Amino acid sequence: MSNSDSQNNRQIREESLEKLRKDLATRERKEKRGPLGTILASALVIVLVVAGIYFFATKDDGAKIEAEDSTTTVESTTMTTATEEPEVTAPALALTRSEALPETVTCEYPEEGGAAREVSAPDTQDIPATGTVNVTLKTNQGDIPMTLDRSVSPCTVNAITHLASNGYYDDTVCHRITTNGIYVLQCGDPTGNGAGGPGFNFANEYPTDEAEDQSSPVNYQRGTIAMANAGIGTNGSQFFLNYKDSPLPPLYTYFGKISDEGLATIDGIAAKGTKTGGSDGAPAEEVRIETAQVN
């Protein structure tokens, strides 16, 4: 990377840090007045912490990429200009556990805040930890078939299939797409603003529970699906679909893969960019999940 690129990236980080401070101050004031409080308002947000870069999904104007200086830097995750493709050098996320789970597990889904759409909590006992489940997001932009893997993250798969089976995702928009640094389509909030959840949360699973160093990024490869969160243990209903390789810390539960058909659908969505023309925000054309079908 040239000196001018480095200076530009440093300026972007400094400007974004100042904006992050202002956004957080505004957000804190709103949350004190809001009925859901701080927990729900921040519960279902992708927060990316790689080399001091934070990705925030804000309630007012969609998700924005924010940056903050950190004492640890990772060259492979330095933000590039819109015309550059980032060099991804983080190790690939292994898509299987190092040790198999028991055939069934017990899950916990404690109540949290209010639900964006009324839905019961999932079952908690004797949850299968083997095999896969097929779920298809039928959107106005095309189908996104997914295969969810119980063997890596059974409690997550249990929650997502429960929500899908109960119509939680039907007639909801995917409120965020990012086209630089990380490459994701984020869905799962019935309110469409990135702050809604199902009224319960659950713990992180793989790879968080196996990571020796939770600060070192791994490459969430193209086609992987992971949970959005505002910190460990704040998973709810929002998830993100990686349509390109995305270097992230292992703090986002991986739970399945997108089919080739689904990736083609998301590629088409991403090619249109965001509504504002920036690299992070609402898709230029609305992406609405008409139904989420458990096959």
Residue pairs with C-beta under 8 A, 6 or more apart in sequence:
1 9
1 75
1 78
5 80
5 81
8 81
9 78
9 79
9 80
12 67
12 79
13 52
13 53
13 67
13 68
13 69
13 79
14 67
14 69
16 65
16 66
16 67
16 68
17 66
17 67
17 68
17 69
19 64
19 66
20 54
20 56
20 66
20 67
20 68
23 56
23 58
23 64
23 66
26 60
27 41
27 42
27 58
27 59
28 38
30 41
30 59
31 37
31 38
31 41
31 42
34 41
35 114
36 113
36 114
36 195
37 113
39 112
39 113
40 112
40 113
40 114
40 195
40 196
40 197
41 59
41 195
42 195
42 230
42 234
43 112
43 113
43 195
43 197
43 201
43 229
43 230
43 234
43 236
44 188
44 189
44 194
44 195
44 196
44 197
44 228
44 229
44 230
44 234
44 236
44 237
44 238
45 56
45 57
45 63
45 194
45 195
45 228
45 229
45 230
45 238
46 55
46 56
46 57
46 63
46 176
46 184
46 186
46 228
46 229
46 238
46 240
46 252
47 54
47 55
47 56
47 229
47 230
47 231
48 54
48 55
48 181
48 182
48 248
48 249
49 70
49 215
49 249
49 251
50 74
50 77
50 217
50 247
50 248
50 249
51 70
51 72
51 73
51 74
51 75
51 77
51 78
51 217
52 67
52 68
52 69
52 70
52 72
52 73
53 65
53 66
53 67
53 68
53 77
53 79
53 181
54 66
54 67
54 68
55 63
55 65
55 66
55 178
55 181
55 182
55 280
56 63
56 64
56 65
56 66
57 63
57 64
57 175
57 176
57 186
57 194
57 228
58 64
58 194
59 193
59 194
59 195
60 193
61 281
62 175
62 176
62 193
62 194
62 274
62 275
62 276
62 280
62 281
62 282
63 175
63 176
63 178
63 186
63 194
63 280
63 281
64 280
64 281
65 79
65 178
65 180
65 181
65 279
65 280
67 79
72 215
74 90
74 216
74 217
74 247
75 89
76 86
76 87
76 88
76 89
76 90
76 217
76 247
77 86
77 90
77 181
77 217
77 247
78 86
79 86
79 180
79 181
80 86
80 180
80 181
82 179
82 180
82 279
86 180
86 181
86 247
88 219
88 245
88 247
89 247
90 216
90 217
90 218
90 219
90 247
91 218
91 219
92 218
92 219
92 221
93 207
93 218
93 219
93 220
93 221
93 224
93 250
93 254
94 207
95 149
95 152
95 224
95 254
95 257
96 151
96 152
97 151
97 152
97 206
97 210
98 210
100 151
101 129
101 151
101 154
102 129
103 128
103 129
103 130
104 126
104 127
104 128
104 129
105 127
105 129
105 154
105 155
106 124
106 125
106 126
106 127
107 122
107 123
107 124
107 127
107 154
107 155
107 158
107 159
107 202
108 124
108 155
108 202
108 203
109 121
109 122
109 124
109 159
109 200
109 201
109 202
110 200
110 201
110 202
111 121
111 199
111 200
112 197
112 199
112 200
112 201
112 236
113 197
113 199
114 199
115 197
115 198
115 199
116 189
116 190
116 191
116 196
116 197
116 198
116 199
116 237
117 168
117 190
117 196
117 198
118 199
119 162
119 163
119 166
119 168
119 198
119 199
120 162
120 166
121 199
121 200
122 158
122 159
122 162
122 163
123 158
123 162
127 154
127 155
127 158
128 150
128 154
128 158
129 150
129 151
129 154
130 150
130 151
131 150
131 151
132 147
132 148
132 149
132 150
132 256
133 147
133 148
133 150
133 157
133 161
133 294
133 295
134 145
134 146
134 147
134 148
134 294
134 295
135 145
135 146
135 148
135 160
135 161
135 164
135 256
135 292
135 293
135 294
135 295
136 143
136 144
136 145
136 146
136 292
136 293
136 295
137 143
137 144
137 145
137 146
137 169
137 187
137 262
137 289
137 292
138 144
138 289
138 290
138 291
138 292
138 293
139 174
139 265
139 287
139 288
139 289
139 290
140 286
140 287
140 288
140 290
141 265
141 268
141 269
141 285
141 287
142 261
142 264
142 265
142 268
143 261
143 262
143 265
144 241
144 258
144 259
144 261
144 262
144 265
144 266
145 258
145 259
145 261
145 262
146 225
146 256
146 257
146 258
146 259
146 262
147 256
147 257
147 259
148 157
148 160
148 161
148 225
148 255
148 256
149 157
149 255
149 256
149 257
150 157
150 158
152 205
152 206
152 254
152 255
153 205
153 206
153 253
153 254
153 255
154 205
155 202
155 203
155 205
156 202
156 205
156 227
156 235
156 253
156 255
157 255
157 256
159 198
159 202
159 235
159 237
160 237
160 239
160 255
161 294
163 169
163 198
163 237
163 292
164 292
164 293
164 294
165 294
167 292
168 190
168 198
168 237
168 292
169 187
169 188
169 190
169 237
169 289
169 291
169 292
170 289
170 290
170 291
170 292
171 288
171 289
171 290
172 187
172 188
172 189
172 190
172 192
172 288
172 289
173 187
173 192
173 286
173 287
173 288
173 289
174 185
174 186
174 187
174 269
174 283
174 287
174 288
174 289
175 186
175 187
175 189
175 192
175 193
175 194
175 282
176 184
176 185
176 186
176 194
176 240
176 280
176 281
176 282
176 283
177 184
177 185
177 186
177 269
177 270
177 273
177 274
177 280
177 281
177 282
177 283
177 287
178 184
178 186
178 279
178 280
179 270
179 273
179 274
179 279
179 280
180 279
180 280
181 246
181 279
182 242
182 246
182 247
182 248
183 222
183 242
183 243
183 244
183 245
183 246
183 270
184 240
184 241
184 242
184 243
184 246
185 240
185 241
185 243
185 266
185 269
185 270
185 283
185 287
186 194
186 228
186 238
186 239
186 240
186 241
187 238
187 239
187 240
187 241
187 287
187 289
188 228
188 236
188 237
188 238
188 239
189 195
189 196
189 197
189 237
189 238
190 196
190 237
194 238
196 237
197 236
197 237
197 238
198 236
198 237
200 236
201 233
201 234
201 235
201 236
202 233
202 235
202 236
203 232
203 233
203 235
204 227
204 229
204 232
204 233
204 235
204 251
204 252
204 253
205 253
205 255
206 253
206 254
206 255
207 218
207 250
207 253
207 254
208 214
208 232
208 250
208 251
208 252
208 253
210 250
211 250
214 249
214 250
214 251
215 249
216 249
216 250
217 247
217 248
217 249
217 250
218 247
218 248
218 249
218 250
219 245
219 246
219 247
220 226
220 242
220 245
220 246
220 247
220 248
220 252
220 254
221 242
221 245
222 242
222 243
222 244
222 245
222 263
223 242
223 243
223 257
223 258
223 263
224 242
224 254
224 256
224 257
224 258
225 239
225 240
225 241
225 242
225 254
225 255
225 256
225 257
225 258
226 239
226 240
226 242
226 248
226 252
226 253
226 254
226 255
227 235
227 238
227 239
227 240
227 252
227 253
227 255
228 235
228 238
228 239
228 240
228 252
229 235
229 236
229 238
229 251
229 252
229 253
231 251
232 251
235 253
239 255
240 252
241 258
241 262
241 266
242 258
243 258
243 263
243 266
243 267
243 270
258 266
269 283
269 285
269 287
272 283
272 284
272 285
273 283
273 284
274 280
274 281
274 282
274 283
274 284
275 281
275 282
275 283
275 284
276 282
